[in-house]
């Protein structure tokens, strides 16, 4: 498990303020990579957005994955 430490107002370190498991960390890292790749290749992706919307970004896709791609493309979800 990863532990994040926060400095509280009196200068003491508060351990275990937020625990995150390995799977959750993997998910966050993967979504970060998806967002970065979408941003890096956005000029190549945009010409295919209509096809992606119809075939990939349908209701079956996880909303966090869709959000990561849309954020990378600078596109609003709504």
PDB file of N, CA, C and O in Angstrom:
ATOM      1  N   UNK A   1       0.831  -1.179   0.000  1.00  0.00           N
ATOM      2  CA  UNK A   1       0.000   0.000   0.000  1.00  0.00           C
ATOM      3  C   UNK A   1       0.873   1.239   0.000  1.00  0.00           C
ATOM      4  O   UNK A   1       1.944   1.267   0.607  1.00  0.00           O
ATOM      5  N   UNK A   2       0.404   2.247  -0.681  1.00  0.00           N
ATOM      6  CA  UNK A   2       1.092   3.524  -0.684  1.00  0.00           C
ATOM      7  C   UNK A   2       0.482   4.404   0.388  1.00  0.00           C
ATOM      8  O   UNK A   2      -0.726   4.364   0.622  1.00  0.00           O
ATOM      9  N   UNK A   3       1.303   5.186   1.028  1.00  0.00           N
ATOM     10  CA  UNK A   3       0.835   6.102   2.048  1.00  0.00           C
ATOM     11  C   UNK A   3       1.214   7.510   1.653  1.00  0.00           C
ATOM     12  O   UNK A   3       2.350   7.772   1.257  1.00  0.00           O
ATOM     13  N   UNK A   4       0.273   8.402   1.760  1.00  0.00           N
ATOM     14  CA  UNK A   4       0.557   9.804   1.536  1.00  0.00           C
ATOM     15  C   UNK A   4       0.601  10.478   2.897  1.00  0.00           C
ATOM     16  O   UNK A   4      -0.222  10.185   3.765  1.00  0.00           O
ATOM     17  N   UNK A   5       1.529  11.354   3.082  1.00  0.00           N
ATOM     18  CA  UNK A   5       1.667  12.049   4.342  1.00  0.00           C
ATOM     19  C   UNK A   5       1.345  13.519   4.146  1.00  0.00           C
ATOM     20  O   UNK A   5       1.732  14.119   3.143  1.00  0.00           O
ATOM     21  N   UNK A   6       0.647  14.089   5.090  1.00  0.00           N
ATOM     22  CA  UNK A   6       0.277  15.485   5.028  1.00  0.00           C
ATOM     23  C   UNK A   6       0.883  16.209   6.220  1.00  0.00           C
ATOM     24  O   UNK A   6       0.948  15.657   7.319  1.00  0.00           O
ATOM     25  N   UNK A   7       1.314  17.412   6.012  1.00  0.00           N
ATOM     26  CA  UNK A   7       1.818  18.237   7.101  1.00  0.00           C
ATOM     27  C   UNK A   7       0.618  18.985   7.677  1.00  0.00           C
ATOM     28  O   UNK A   7      -0.062  19.735   6.977  1.00  0.00           O
ATOM     29  N   UNK A   8       0.378  18.767   8.944  1.00  0.00           N
ATOM     30  CA  UNK A   8      -0.745  19.442   9.593  1.00  0.00           C
ATOM     31  C   UNK A   8      -0.256  20.765  10.161  1.00  0.00           C
ATOM     32  O   UNK A   8       0.947  21.024  10.192  1.00  0.00           O
ATOM     33  N   UNK A   9      -1.168  21.588  10.601  1.00  0.00           N
ATOM     34  CA  UNK A   9      -0.837  22.958  10.989  1.00  0.00           C
ATOM     35  C   UNK A   9       0.228  23.049  12.078  1.00  0.00           C
ATOM     36  O   UNK A   9       1.003  24.006  12.089  1.00  0.00           O
ATOM     37  N   UNK A  10       0.288  22.096  12.979  1.00  0.00           N
ATOM     38  CA  UNK A  10       1.285  22.184  14.045  1.00  0.00           C
ATOM     39  C   UNK A  10       2.627  21.554  13.638  1.00  0.00           C
ATOM     40  O   UNK A  10       3.526  21.408  14.466  1.00  0.00           O
ATOM     41  N   UNK A  11       2.750  21.185  12.362  1.00  0.00           N
ATOM     42  CA  UNK A  11       4.018  20.663  11.857  1.00  0.00           C
ATOM     43  C   UNK A  11       4.185  19.164  11.994  1.00  0.00           C
ATOM     44  O   UNK A  11       5.202  18.628  11.555  1.00  0.00           O
ATOM     45  N   UNK A  12       3.238  18.473  12.581  1.00  0.00           N
ATOM     46  CA  UNK A  12       3.334  17.022  12.719  1.00  0.00           C
ATOM     47  C   UNK A  12       2.890  16.351  11.430  1.00  0.00           C
ATOM     48  O   UNK A  12       2.070  16.873  10.674  1.00  0.00           O
ATOM     49  N   UNK A  13       3.454  15.190  11.210  1.00  0.00           N
ATOM     50  CA  UNK A  13       3.097  14.437  10.018  1.00  0.00           C
ATOM     51  C   UNK A  13       1.956  13.485  10.365  1.00  0.00           C
ATOM     52  O   UNK A  13       2.024  12.755  11.354  1.00  0.00           O
ATOM     53  N   UNK A  14       0.931  13.498   9.561  1.00  0.00           N
ATOM     54  CA  UNK A  14      -0.223  12.625   9.779  1.00  0.00           C
ATOM     55  C   UNK A  14      -0.115  11.436   8.846  1.00  0.00           C
ATOM     56  O   UNK A  14      -0.377  11.567   7.651  1.00  0.00           O
ATOM     57  N   UNK A  15       0.263  10.285   9.363  1.00  0.00           N
ATOM     58  CA  UNK A  15       0.402   9.072   8.551  1.00  0.00           C
ATOM     59  C   UNK A  15      -0.970   8.474   8.279  1.00  0.00           C
ATOM     60  O   UNK A  15      -1.918   8.672   9.038  1.00  0.00           O
ATOM     61  N   UNK A  16      -1.048   7.755   7.206  1.00  0.00           N
ATOM     62  CA  UNK A  16      -2.268   7.055   6.823  1.00  0.00           C
ATOM     63  C   UNK A  16      -3.444   8.000   6.609  1.00  0.00           C
ATOM     64  O   UNK A  16      -4.597   7.596   6.764  1.00  0.00           O
ATOM     65  N   UNK A  17      -3.171   9.235   6.260  1.00  0.00           N
ATOM     66  CA  UNK A  17      -4.257  10.165   5.984  1.00  0.00           C
ATOM     67  C   UNK A  17      -5.039   9.708   4.760  1.00  0.00           C
ATOM     68  O   UNK A  17      -6.233   9.978   4.632  1.00  0.00           O
ATOM     69  N   UNK A  18      -4.352   9.020   3.871  1.00  0.00           N
ATOM     70  CA  UNK A  18      -5.021   8.533   2.668  1.00  0.00           C
ATOM     71  C   UNK A  18      -4.292   7.287   2.199  1.00  0.00           C
ATOM     72  O   UNK A  18      -3.120   7.351   1.829  1.00  0.00           O
ATOM     73  N   UNK A  19      -4.970   6.170   2.213  1.00  0.00           N
ATOM     74  CA  UNK A  19      -4.388   4.911   1.730  1.00  0.00           C
ATOM     75  C   UNK A  19      -4.960   4.594   0.364  1.00  0.00           C
ATOM     76  O   UNK A  19      -6.145   4.804   0.106  1.00  0.00           O
ATOM     77  N   UNK A  20      -4.109   4.088  -0.502  1.00  0.00           N
ATOM     78  CA  UNK A  20      -4.567   3.694  -1.824  1.00  0.00           C
ATOM     79  C   UNK A  20      -3.927   2.346  -2.139  1.00  0.00           C
ATOM     80  O   UNK A  20      -2.727   2.156  -1.939  1.00  0.00           O
ATOM     81  N   UNK A  21      -4.720   1.433  -2.622  1.00  0.00           N
ATOM     82  CA  UNK A  21      -4.231   0.103  -2.922  1.00  0.00           C
ATOM     83  C   UNK A  21      -3.534   0.030  -4.267  1.00  0.00           C
ATOM     84  O   UNK A  21      -3.539   0.985  -5.044  1.00  0.00           O
ATOM     85  N   UNK A  22      -2.943  -1.110  -4.520  1.00  0.00           N
ATOM     86  CA  UNK A  22      -2.185  -1.314  -5.754  1.00  0.00           C
ATOM     87  C   UNK A  22      -3.070  -1.212  -6.992  1.00  0.00           C
ATOM     88  O   UNK A  22      -2.678  -0.608  -7.990  1.00  0.00           O
ATOM     89  N   UNK A  23      -4.244  -1.791  -6.930  1.00  0.00           N
ATOM     90  CA  UNK A  23      -5.154  -1.760  -8.079  1.00  0.00           C
ATOM     91  C   UNK A  23      -5.608  -0.329  -8.363  1.00  0.00           C
ATOM     92  O   UNK A  23      -5.646   0.099  -9.517  1.00  0.00           O
ATOM     93  N   UNK A  24      -5.953   0.408  -7.307  1.00  0.00           N
ATOM     94  CA  UNK A  24      -6.374   1.785  -7.498  1.00  0.00           C
ATOM     95  C   UNK A  24      -5.243   2.625  -8.083  1.00  0.00           C
ATOM     96  O   UNK A  24      -5.474   3.458  -8.959  1.00  0.00           O
ATOM     97  N   UNK A  25      -4.019   2.406  -7.599  1.00  0.00           N
ATOM     98  CA  UNK A  25      -2.871   3.137  -8.124  1.00  0.00           C
ATOM     99  C   UNK A  25      -2.654   2.805  -9.597  1.00  0.00           C
ATOM    100  O   UNK A  25      -2.349   3.690 -10.396  1.00  0.00           O
ATOM    101  N   UNK A  26      -2.813   1.523  -9.960  1.00  0.00           N
ATOM    102  CA  UNK A  26      -2.674   1.109 -11.351  1.00  0.00           C
ATOM    103  C   UNK A  26      -3.719   1.812 -12.214  1.00  0.00           C
ATOM    104  O   UNK A  26      -3.406   2.291 -13.304  1.00  0.00           O
ATOM    105  N   UNK A  27      -4.961   1.874 -11.729  1.00  0.00           N
ATOM    106  CA  UNK A  27      -6.030   2.524 -12.488  1.00  0.00           C
ATOM    107  C   UNK A  27      -5.733   4.004 -12.702  1.00  0.00           C
ATOM    108  O   UNK A  27      -5.882   4.516 -13.812  1.00  0.00           O
ATOM    109  N   UNK A  28      -5.315   4.689 -11.646  1.00  0.00           N
ATOM    110  CA  UNK A  28      -5.006   6.118 -11.771  1.00  0.00           C
ATOM    111  C   UNK A  28      -3.847   6.354 -12.724  1.00  0.00           C
ATOM    112  O   UNK A  28      -3.877   7.291 -13.521  1.00  0.00           O
ATOM    113  N   UNK A  29      -2.835   5.516 -12.646  1.00  0.00           N
ATOM    114  CA  UNK A  29      -1.682   5.649 -13.533  1.00  0.00           C
ATOM    115  C   UNK A  29      -2.084   5.409 -14.981  1.00  0.00           C
ATOM    116  O   UNK A  29      -1.678   6.155 -15.872  1.00  0.00           O
ATOM    117  N   UNK A  30      -2.874   4.377 -15.216  1.00  0.00           N
ATOM    118  CA  UNK A  30      -3.325   4.058 -16.571  1.00  0.00           C
ATOM    119  C   UNK A  30      -4.160   5.189 -17.150  1.00  0.00           C
ATOM    120  O   UNK A  30      -3.974   5.564 -18.308  1.00  0.00           O
ATOM    121  N   UNK A  31      -5.076   5.738 -16.362  1.00  0.00           N
ATOM    122  CA  UNK A  31      -5.886   6.851 -16.840  1.00  0.00           C
ATOM    123  C   UNK A  31      -5.022   8.074 -17.133  1.00  0.00           C
ATOM    124  O   UNK A  31      -5.292   8.812 -18.081  1.00  0.00           O
ATOM    125  N   UNK A  32      -4.005   8.287 -16.341  1.00  0.00           N
ATOM    126  CA  UNK A  32      -3.078   9.384 -16.603  1.00  0.00           C
ATOM    127  C   UNK A  32      -2.343   9.204 -17.915  1.00  0.00           C
ATOM    128  O   UNK A  32      -2.138  10.164 -18.658  1.00  0.00           O
ATOM    129  N   UNK A  33      -1.946   7.967 -18.198  1.00  0.00           N
ATOM    130  CA  UNK A  33      -1.272   7.681 -19.469  1.00  0.00           C
ATOM    131  C   UNK A  33      -2.222   7.874 -20.652  1.00  0.00           C
ATOM    132  O   UNK A  33      -1.833   8.419 -21.685  1.00  0.00           O
ATOM    133  N   UNK A  34      -3.462   7.427 -20.496  1.00  0.00           N
ATOM    134  CA  UNK A  34      -4.456   7.589 -21.565  1.00  0.00           C
ATOM    135  C   UNK A  34      -4.660   9.075 -21.866  1.00  0.00           C
ATOM    136  O   UNK A  34      -4.721   9.474 -23.028  1.00  0.00           O
ATOM    137  N   UNK A  35      -4.765   9.885 -20.821  1.00  0.00           N
ATOM    138  CA  UNK A  35      -4.943  11.326 -21.008  1.00  0.00           C
ATOM    139  C   UNK A  35      -3.732  11.938 -21.710  1.00  0.00           C
ATOM    140  O   UNK A  35      -3.883  12.751 -22.622  1.00  0.00           O
ATOM    141  N   UNK A  36      -2.530  11.543 -21.282  1.00  0.00           N
ATOM    142  CA  UNK A  36      -1.305  12.098 -21.879  1.00  0.00           C
ATOM    143  C   UNK A  36      -1.164  11.694 -23.340  1.00  0.00           C
ATOM    144  O   UNK A  36      -0.784  12.515 -24.174  1.00  0.00           O
ATOM    145  N   UNK A  37      -1.464  10.449 -23.656  1.00  0.00           N
ATOM    146  CA  UNK A  37      -1.365   9.980 -25.049  1.00  0.00           C
ATOM    147  C   UNK A  37      -2.412  10.667 -25.913  1.00  0.00           C
ATOM    148  O   UNK A  37      -2.132  11.038 -27.052  1.00  0.00           O
ATOM    149  N   UNK A  38      -3.622  10.840 -25.375  1.00  0.00           N
ATOM    150  CA  UNK A  38      -4.670  11.550 -26.119  1.00  0.00           C
ATOM    151  C   UNK A  38      -4.240  12.974 -26.423  1.00  0.00           C
ATOM    152  O   UNK A  38      -4.488  13.485 -27.515  1.00  0.00           O
ATOM    153  N   UNK A  39      -3.593  13.614 -25.454  1.00  0.00           N
ATOM    154  CA  UNK A  39      -3.134  14.990 -25.655  1.00  0.00           C
ATOM    155  C   UNK A  39      -2.021  15.030 -26.697  1.00  0.00           C
ATOM    156  O   UNK A  39      -2.015  15.883 -27.584  1.00  0.00           O
ATOM    157  N   UNK A  40      -1.075  14.090 -26.575  1.00  0.00           N
ATOM    158  CA  UNK A  40       0.079  14.082 -27.476  1.00  0.00           C
ATOM    159  C   UNK A  40      -0.322  13.832 -28.928  1.00  0.00           C
ATOM    160  O   UNK A  40       0.240  14.434 -29.843  1.00  0.00           O
ATOM    161  N   UNK A  41      -1.289  12.946 -29.138  1.00  0.00           N
ATOM    162  CA  UNK A  41      -1.682  12.575 -30.499  1.00  0.00           C
ATOM    163  C   UNK A  41      -3.028  13.161 -30.903  1.00  0.00           C
ATOM    164  O   UNK A  41      -3.694  12.619 -31.785  1.00  0.00           O
ATOM    165  N   UNK A  42      -3.436  14.249 -30.279  1.00  0.00           N
ATOM    166  CA  UNK A  42      -4.767  14.805 -30.540  1.00  0.00           C
ATOM    167  C   UNK A  42      -4.971  15.195 -32.000  1.00  0.00           C
ATOM    168  O   UNK A  42      -6.066  15.023 -32.535  1.00  0.00           O
ATOM    169  N   UNK A  43      -3.934  15.717 -32.652  1.00  0.00           N
ATOM    170  CA  UNK A  43      -4.110  16.107 -34.060  1.00  0.00           C
ATOM    171  C   UNK A  43      -4.361  14.901 -34.949  1.00  0.00           C
ATOM    172  O   UNK A  43      -5.031  15.015 -35.975  1.00  0.00           O
ATOM    173  N   UNK A  44      -3.828  13.741 -34.565  1.00  0.00           N
ATOM    174  CA  UNK A  44      -4.078  12.523 -35.333  1.00  0.00           C
ATOM    175  C   UNK A  44      -5.420  11.896 -34.974  1.00  0.00           C
ATOM    176  O   UNK A  44      -6.014  11.189 -35.788  1.00  0.00           O
ATOM    177  N   UNK A  45      -5.899  12.151 -33.760  1.00  0.00           N
ATOM    178  CA  UNK A  45      -7.153  11.548 -33.295  1.00  0.00           C
ATOM    179  C   UNK A  45      -8.374  12.305 -33.804  1.00  0.00           C
ATOM    180  O   UNK A  45      -9.364  11.689 -34.199  1.00  0.00           O
ATOM    181  N   UNK A  46      -8.314  13.652 -33.800  1.00  0.00           N
ATOM    182  CA  UNK A  46      -9.489  14.458 -34.128  1.00  0.00           C
ATOM    183  C   UNK A  46     -10.165  14.103 -35.448  1.00  0.00           C
ATOM    184  O   UNK A  46     -11.395  14.111 -35.498  1.00  0.00           O
ATOM    185  N   UNK A  47      -9.430  13.790 -36.528  1.00  0.00           N
ATOM    186  CA  UNK A  47     -10.137  13.429 -37.771  1.00  0.00           C
ATOM    187  C   UNK A  47     -10.996  12.161 -37.647  1.00  0.00           C
ATOM    188  O   UNK A  47     -11.850  11.904 -38.495  1.00  0.00           O
ATOM    189  N   UNK A  48     -10.768  11.382 -36.602  1.00  0.00           N
ATOM    190  CA  UNK A  48     -11.485  10.115 -36.423  1.00  0.00           C
ATOM    191  C   UNK A  48     -12.488  10.159 -35.273  1.00  0.00           C
ATOM    192  O   UNK A  48     -13.001   9.116 -34.867  1.00  0.00           O
ATOM    193  N   UNK A  49     -12.776  11.342 -34.743  1.00  0.00           N
ATOM    194  CA  UNK A  49     -13.637  11.460 -33.570  1.00  0.00           C
ATOM    195  C   UNK A  49     -15.038  10.916 -33.818  1.00  0.00           C
ATOM    196  O   UNK A  49     -15.603  10.268 -32.937  1.00  0.00           O
ATOM    197  N   UNK A  50     -15.607  11.157 -34.975  1.00  0.00           N
ATOM    198  CA  UNK A  50     -16.961  10.659 -35.247  1.00  0.00           C
ATOM    199  C   UNK A  50     -17.014   9.140 -35.191  1.00  0.00           C
ATOM    200  O   UNK A  50     -17.952   8.570 -34.633  1.00  0.00           O
ATOM    201  N   UNK A  51     -16.019   8.484 -35.762  1.00  0.00           N
ATOM    202  CA  UNK A  51     -15.963   7.017 -35.727  1.00  0.00           C
ATOM    203  C   UNK A  51     -15.741   6.541 -34.297  1.00  0.00           C
ATOM    204  O   UNK A  51     -16.381   5.588 -33.853  1.00  0.00           O
ATOM    205  N   UNK A  52     -14.842   7.197 -33.577  1.00  0.00           N
ATOM    206  CA  UNK A  52     -14.602   6.827 -32.184  1.00  0.00           C
ATOM    207  C   UNK A  52     -15.865   6.993 -31.348  1.00  0.00           C
ATOM    208  O   UNK A  52     -16.182   6.130 -30.530  1.00  0.00           O
ATOM    209  N   UNK A  53     -16.585   8.086 -31.543  1.00  0.00           N
ATOM    210  CA  UNK A  53     -17.833   8.294 -30.809  1.00  0.00           C
ATOM    211  C   UNK A  53     -18.831   7.179 -31.081  1.00  0.00           C
ATOM    212  O   UNK A  53     -19.488   6.691 -30.161  1.00  0.00           O
ATOM    213  N   UNK A  54     -18.944   6.781 -32.321  1.00  0.00           N
ATOM    214  CA  UNK A  54     -19.930   5.758 -32.699  1.00  0.00           C
ATOM    215  C   UNK A  54     -19.532   4.358 -32.251  1.00  0.00           C
ATOM    216  O   UNK A  54     -20.379   3.576 -31.818  1.00  0.00           O
ATOM    217  N   UNK A  55     -18.240   4.040 -32.353  1.00  0.00           N
ATOM    218  CA  UNK A  55     -17.820   2.653 -32.142  1.00  0.00           C
ATOM    219  C   UNK A  55     -17.100   2.395 -30.823  1.00  0.00           C
ATOM    220  O   UNK A  55     -17.095   1.261 -30.345  1.00  0.00           O
ATOM    221  N   UNK A  56     -16.496   3.413 -30.226  1.00  0.00           N
ATOM    222  CA  UNK A  56     -15.699   3.184 -29.019  1.00  0.00           C
ATOM    223  C   UNK A  56     -16.308   3.854 -27.799  1.00  0.00           C
ATOM    224  O   UNK A  56     -16.493   3.213 -26.765  1.00  0.00           O
ATOM    225  N   UNK A  57     -16.622   5.142 -27.912  1.00  0.00           N
ATOM    226  CA  UNK A  57     -17.095   5.898 -26.764  1.00  0.00           C
ATOM    227  C   UNK A  57     -18.601   5.798 -26.609  1.00  0.00           C
ATOM    228  O   UNK A  57     -19.297   6.810 -26.533  1.00  0.00           O
ATOM    229  N   UNK A  58     -19.096   4.580 -26.564  1.00  0.00           N
ATOM    230  CA  UNK A  58     -20.527   4.360 -26.387  1.00  0.00           C
ATOM    231  C   UNK A  58     -20.833   4.180 -24.901  1.00  0.00           C
ATOM    232  O   UNK A  58     -19.968   4.418 -24.058  1.00  0.00           O
ATOM    233  N   UNK A  59     -22.007   3.777 -24.588  1.00  0.00           N
ATOM    234  CA  UNK A  59     -22.417   3.643 -23.188  1.00  0.00           C
ATOM    235  C   UNK A  59     -21.686   2.519 -22.449  1.00  0.00           C
ATOM    236  O   UNK A  59     -21.691   2.493 -21.218  1.00  0.00           O
ATOM    237  N   UNK A  60     -21.063   1.599 -23.172  1.00  0.00           N
ATOM    238  CA  UNK A  60     -20.382   0.478 -22.529  1.00  0.00           C
ATOM    239  C   UNK A  60     -19.006   0.851 -21.988  1.00  0.00           C
ATOM    240  O   UNK A  60     -18.456   0.114 -21.168  1.00  0.00           O
ATOM    241  N   UNK A  61     -18.440   1.961 -22.418  1.00  0.00           N
ATOM    242  CA  UNK A  61     -17.112   2.366 -21.987  1.00  0.00           C
ATOM    243  C   UNK A  61     -17.192   2.965 -20.572  1.00  0.00           C
ATOM    244  O   UNK A  61     -18.170   3.628 -20.223  1.00  0.00           O
ATOM    245  N   UNK A  62     -16.165   2.723 -19.778  1.00  0.00           N
ATOM    246  CA  UNK A  62     -16.152   3.253 -18.412  1.00  0.00           C
ATOM    247  C   UNK A  62     -16.064   4.777 -18.470  1.00  0.00           C
ATOM    248  O   UNK A  62     -15.273   5.323 -19.240  1.00  0.00           O
ATOM    249  N   UNK A  63     -16.865   5.460 -17.668  1.00  0.00           N
ATOM    250  CA  UNK A  63     -16.892   6.928 -17.730  1.00  0.00           C
ATOM    251  C   UNK A  63     -15.543   7.584 -17.408  1.00  0.00           C
ATOM    252  O   UNK A  63     -15.248   8.653 -17.943  1.00  0.00           O
ATOM    253  N   UNK A  64     -14.726   6.979 -16.559  1.00  0.00           N
ATOM    254  CA  UNK A  64     -13.422   7.564 -16.253  1.00  0.00           C
ATOM    255  C   UNK A  64     -12.468   7.464 -17.439  1.00  0.00           C
ATOM    256  O   UNK A  64     -11.635   8.346 -17.646  1.00  0.00           O
ATOM    257  N   UNK A  65     -12.591   6.386 -18.219  1.00  0.00           N
ATOM    258  CA  UNK A  65     -11.765   6.250 -19.415  1.00  0.00           C
ATOM    259  C   UNK A  65     -12.163   7.311 -20.442  1.00  0.00           C
ATOM    260  O   UNK A  65     -11.311   7.969 -21.039  1.00  0.00           O
ATOM    261  N   UNK A  66     -13.477   7.462 -20.633  1.00  0.00           N
ATOM    262  CA  UNK A  66     -13.972   8.477 -21.562  1.00  0.00           C
ATOM    263  C   UNK A  66     -13.508   9.870 -21.126  1.00  0.00           C
ATOM    264  O   UNK A  66     -13.071  10.668 -21.955  1.00  0.00           O
ATOM    265  N   UNK A  67     -13.603  10.158 -19.833  1.00  0.00           N
ATOM    266  CA  UNK A  67     -13.183  11.458 -19.321  1.00  0.00           C
ATOM    267  C   UNK A  67     -11.694  11.687 -19.559  1.00  0.00           C
ATOM    268  O   UNK A  67     -11.296  12.789 -19.935  1.00  0.00           O
ATOM    269  N   UNK A  68     -10.867  10.665 -19.347  1.00  0.00           N
ATOM    270  CA  UNK A  68      -9.425  10.808 -19.563  1.00  0.00           C
ATOM    271  C   UNK A  68      -9.119  11.146 -21.019  1.00  0.00           C
ATOM    272  O   UNK A  68      -8.300  12.023 -21.293  1.00  0.00           O
ATOM    273  N   UNK A  69      -9.765  10.463 -21.945  1.00  0.00           N
ATOM    274  CA  UNK A  69      -9.545  10.734 -23.370  1.00  0.00           C
ATOM    275  C   UNK A  69     -10.050  12.126 -23.728  1.00  0.00           C
ATOM    276  O   UNK A  69      -9.352  12.888 -24.398  1.00  0.00           O
ATOM    277  N   UNK A  70     -11.250  12.460 -23.289  1.00  0.00           N
ATOM    278  CA  UNK A  70     -11.818  13.766 -23.612  1.00  0.00           C
ATOM    279  C   UNK A  70     -10.982  14.890 -23.017  1.00  0.00           C
ATOM    280  O   UNK A  70     -10.770  15.912 -23.669  1.00  0.00           O
ATOM    281  N   UNK A  71     -10.507  14.717 -21.793  1.00  0.00           N
ATOM    282  CA  UNK A  71      -9.639  15.736 -21.183  1.00  0.00           C
ATOM    283  C   UNK A  71      -8.366  15.905 -22.000  1.00  0.00           C
ATOM    284  O   UNK A  71      -7.912  17.027 -22.226  1.00  0.00           O
ATOM    285  N   UNK A  72      -7.793  14.791 -22.442  1.00  0.00           N
ATOM    286  CA  UNK A  72      -6.590  14.854 -23.261  1.00  0.00           C
ATOM    287  C   UNK A  72      -6.811  15.565 -24.575  1.00  0.00           C
ATOM    288  O   UNK A  72      -5.918  16.244 -25.082  1.00  0.00           O
ATOM    289  N   UNK A  73      -8.006  15.410 -25.129  1.00  0.00           N
ATOM    290  CA  UNK A  73      -8.335  16.060 -26.403  1.00  0.00           C
ATOM    291  C   UNK A  73      -8.833  17.492 -26.198  1.00  0.00           C
ATOM    292  O   UNK A  73      -9.036  18.234 -27.159  1.00  0.00           O
ATOM    293  N   UNK A  74      -9.024  17.863 -24.940  1.00  0.00           N
ATOM    294  CA  UNK A  74      -9.573  19.193 -24.666  1.00  0.00           C
ATOM    295  C   UNK A  74     -11.031  19.302 -25.055  1.00  0.00           C
ATOM    296  O   UNK A  74     -11.500  20.356 -25.486  1.00  0.00           O
ATOM    297  N   UNK A  75     -11.739  18.198 -24.898  1.00  0.00           N
ATOM    298  CA  UNK A  75     -13.128  18.096 -25.325  1.00  0.00           C
ATOM    299  C   UNK A  75     -14.038  17.962 -24.106  1.00  0.00           C
ATOM    300  O   UNK A  75     -13.696  17.281 -23.140  1.00  0.00           O
ATOM    301  N   UNK A  76     -15.163  18.596 -24.156  1.00  0.00           N
ATOM    302  CA  UNK A  76     -16.137  18.517 -23.073  1.00  0.00           C
ATOM    303  C   UNK A  76     -16.917  17.208 -23.174  1.00  0.00           C
ATOM    304  O   UNK A  76     -17.177  16.723 -24.276  1.00  0.00           O
ATOM    305  N   UNK A  77     -17.288  16.640 -22.041  1.00  0.00           N
ATOM    306  CA  UNK A  77     -18.037  15.377 -22.028  1.00  0.00           C
ATOM    307  C   UNK A  77     -19.483  15.591 -22.478  1.00  0.00           C
ATOM    308  O   UNK A  77     -20.077  14.708 -23.097  1.00  0.00           O
ATOM    309  N   UNK A  78     -20.037  16.734 -22.176  1.00  0.00           N
ATOM    310  CA  UNK A  78     -21.443  16.974 -22.518  1.00  0.00           C
ATOM    311  C   UNK A  78     -21.624  17.373 -23.950  1.00  0.00           C
ATOM    312  O   UNK A  78     -22.751  17.608 -24.387  1.00  0.00           O
TER     313      UNK A  78
END
